[in-house]
Amino acid sequence: MRWLTMEGLSLAFAVAVFGFYHLAEGGCSGKCCHGMDLACATTDWRMDRVYGTCYCDESCHRTKDCCFDYPTECPPEPCVVSEWSYWSGCARPCQPSYRVRRRYIEREPRNSGEACPCLEEQAGCMEYLTHQGQSCAQTHGPAFITADEYGRGRSTHDVDSGRGKSQNTNLHSRPFLRFCMEFKLESLTPHCMVEYQPFSRWTQYLRGGFTVCVACQTPAMQNHTRSCQGDGSGADRDELLHWKAVGHPRCSGTWRKVQKLEQCSCPQVHSFIFI
C-alpha cells in the first residue's frame, strides 16, 4: 500500500473536486523512475488487469501496482562492476596475514535489476621481506597453507609489487619453479569447520584421513634450498608434521608426508599452496 503525504492528499482532493489536473495516459513510456515515486504514475491497465492509476517506479513490483507495460518499457538493468584490482600487499610482513582486492560500481542497478555483488575480497598471505627489504623466510616450523586459488596470478604481480624483488630479480627470465607435496591429513581443529571469514571458507573441506596436495612455488620457495617452510621434504613418512591455515588462525592440524611430485593432481577442494 502506498501512503500519501498531506500534500499528496490535497492534490488528490483538488483533482476530484476541480478536475484541473489529470494523470497522463499511455503506460510507462518515458516514465521509468527510481525508488518509490508517487508522481511516477499514469492511468492505464495494471499488470493485474485492473484499469486505473498505475505506477512506473521501481517499487511497483513490491506494491503490485505496475502498469501493464512496465516490464518492457522499464526492463531491469543489473548492477555493473569493474574488474577486480590487483591484490594488495600483505597487511603485515613476516607473519601470516591477509591481502585485499577491490572492484567498483560502474553502473547502479535500475528497475529492480540484480543488486551489486561484493566489492571487496580478502585472502590469506605471507610476505617474505620486511619493510626494510630484509628477508624473513624460514625453513623450519609449521607449514602455512591457503587455497590453491590464491596461487593463480600470484607470482608475477607479487614480485613486481615488492614481495620478493631483491631475491627474484631474474624470475621473468627462468621457468616458474614449482613442485607438489602430497600429505595425508591426520588431525585438525574443530574450528576449521566453522567459517571464520569468507576468504577462509576453503577450510570447511578439510577432513581427517583425506589426501591433500600442497604446491611449493615462488615466492614461498627458498632460493637456496628450493623448499618451502614445513613442506616435509626431509621428513620420514611416519613423522607427524604440523600445518596452519592462513587467514583462519584457529584452524590447524597435523599430517604425514605421502610423496613429492612434479605436479599436483588432487581435486580443487583439496589443492593448496604453501605461503
N, C-alpha and C positions, 0 to 999 in steps of 0.2 A: 504494500500500500504506500502511495506517495503522500507526503504531508505538505500541505501548502502553508506558506508564511502568511502573515496578516496582509502583506502587500498583494500576495497571490490571491487571497480571498476577496480583497477589494476589487482586484481586476476581474475576477470571475463574476462578481456581483454586477460590475459595470457592463460586462458582456451580456449577462442575462437581462438586465433592465433596459440598457440603452441601445444595445446592438451595434455600437460603433466599432467594435473590434471583432474580428473573426480569425480563426486559425486557418492558415493556408492549407490547401488540399494538394494531393499529389504524392503521397508516400514520402519516402526518406531521401529522394534525390537531392543531393547537395545539403543535407541536413544532419549528417553524422556528427555527434557531439561526444565529448569526453565526460566520464563520470555520470552523475545524475544532474540533469539539466531540465527543469520544468518548462523552460521556454523552447526546448527542442521537441516540439510537438506539432502534430497536424491532425486533420480529420480524414480518416480513411479506414480501410479494413485492417483489423489487427490480425495477428498470427493465429489467434484463437477463433477467427471467423466472426468476430463481433465488430459491427461498424460503429465508429465514434472516435473519440480522442485516442490517438496512439502516439508512441514516442520513438525517437531515433537516437537515444543516448545509450551509453554503454550499460546502464543499469536496467534497461528494459527487459533483458533476459531474466534478471532476478525478480523484477516486479510483474513479469508476464503480460506486458502491455506494449510489445513491439509492433510497429507497423508491419504489414504483410511482406513488404519488400526489403525489410531491414537486412536479412542475410545476404541479399545480392547487392544492395546499394552500399552497405557498410560491412563488407567482408572482414573477418578477423585477420589482423596482421600481427604475427608473433614478434616477440622481442628479438632484436638483432644485436649480437655482441661481437666484439673484435676477437682476433686470435689471441691465444694465451701469450703473455710476455715470456721472456726468458726467465728461468729460475733465478732467484736472488742468491746471494751467498748465504752460508750458514749464519744463524743468529749469533752463535758463539763458536770460536775456534777451538780446536784440540779437544773436543768432547762431543758426544752425541748431542745433536741439536736438531733444528728444523730450518727449512728454507721455504720461500713463498713465491708463487707466481700469480699474476692477476690478469683479468681481461676487463673490458669496459663496454658500457652500453652505447651502441651506435644509433639505435632507434628503439624508443619505448614501445611496448605493445599497444595496439589500438583495437577498438571494437571488440573487447573481451578476448583478444588474441592471447597466445601462450605467454605466460609470465617469463620474466628474465631468469636464467639459470644462475647458479652460484658464480660469483665473480672473483672468488679467491680460493686457492688451494694451497695446502701445506704438505710437505713431505719431510721425512727424516733425512738427516745428512750428517756428515762429519768433515770438517776441514782438517788439512794436514799441515797448514802453515799458521804461525802466529801472526798477529797484526804487524809484527816487525819483520816478517818474511822468514822466520826460522822454522825448520822442520820440527814437527812434534809427533811424527809417526812412531808407532810402537810395533814390536814383533811378538811380544808376549801379552797375555791377558785374554779375556773372553772375546769371542767373535761378535762384532756388531753387524747386524743384518737388517735389511729392509727389502721391500718388494722389488722384483726384477724390473718392473715398470720404471723405477727410478733410474735404472742404468741406461735406458734408451735416451739418447741425446745428452748423456752426461759428460762424455769425455771432452769433446771439442770446446763446448762453451765453458765448462768448469776450468779448463786450463787457460782459456783466453781471459776469463774474469779474475785470474789471480789464484785459483785453487792450487795449482802446482807449477806455476810458471818457472820458478827457479830450478825445479827438479826435472821438468819435462820440456826443455826448450826445443828438443828435436822430435817431439811427439808426432808432428804432422809429416815427418819425413821417414817414419818407420811404421811397420804394421802395428795395429792396435793389439796390445798384449792382453791375453785372457786365458784362463783355464777354469775348470769346473771341479768342485768337490761335492761328492755325494755323502750325505750323513743319514743315519737312522735316528730319529727323534726318540729319546729315552724318557724325558720328563719335561713338563712345562708348568708354569704357574697358572692357577685358575683365572688370573686377571687377563690372560691372553684371549679368553673367550668373550670378554666384555669390551665393547668399543670405547676406546679412550678418546680418540679424535678421528674425524673422517679419514685422514691420511694414514691411520694405523689400522684400518678395517681388515687388512690382509692377515693380521694375527689370528682372526677367528677361524682360519682354515688350518691352523696347526693342530696336529693330533699325535699323541704318543704312539710309537710303532711305525709311523709313516716314514718313507724315504723322501728326503728333500734335496734339491740341487742348489748350490750356492756358488755363484761366479766370482772369481777373483780377477779384477781388471784395474787398469789405471783409472783414477789416481790412487785408489786404495792399495794397489800393488807396490811393494817396496822396490825401488830400482836396484839396490844392491843384493837383495835376497830373492827377488822375483816371487814374493809370497805376500799374503795378506794377514793381518793380525787375527789370530785364532783360527786359521784355516786348517790346522791339524796336519800339515804336510809331514812333520817329523814325528807324529804320534803313532802309537801302535793301534791296531784295530780294536783292542779291548779297552783302550784308555777312554775314560769319560771326560769329555770336553764341554766347556760352557759357552753359551751364547746369550746375547741380549738383543731385544728388538728396539731398533732406533725409532724414536717417536712415541714409544709406549713404555715408559720407564718401569712399569710393574710387570712387564711380560719378559720372562727369561726362562732358561731351562738348560738341559744337557742333551748331548747327542754323542754318537760314536761314528768314527770315520768308516766309510764303506770303500770308496775308491776315488782316485783322481782321474779326470777325463779331460779331453781337449774341448769338448762342447757339452753343455747341459741339455738334458732331454726329458726333464720332469714336466708334468702338467703345469700350466701357468700359475695355478694357485699354490704350487709347491716349489716355485722357482724364485730364488732370492739372490741378492748380491751382498758381498762384504762391503762395509762402509769404512 
